[in-house]
């Protein structure tokens, strides 16, 4: 009986680990929309001012997306990814870093003013 319970728990934990490792990520189109939303409504901890950008006004050749692995031991172990989206519009070219799974804004760097 105890062996069955331990085996059931082990299989359950194994399924959770496999799901976390292979969790579905956003596509590049969703990442671009999240990046523009991050610039239009930036989180307070970033310390940047909101910008009024419409994704339709930025030509496709001025948008660059990179999918890369997040830093840290746990993130590398669990294969956690992040999107880095570089948007060039006007005289600005910020790079927005977002979580590849939730679209949450992590950081913004580059010329944003």
Order of alpha helices (4+ residues) and beta strands (2+ residues): alpha-alpha-beta-alpha-beta-beta-beta
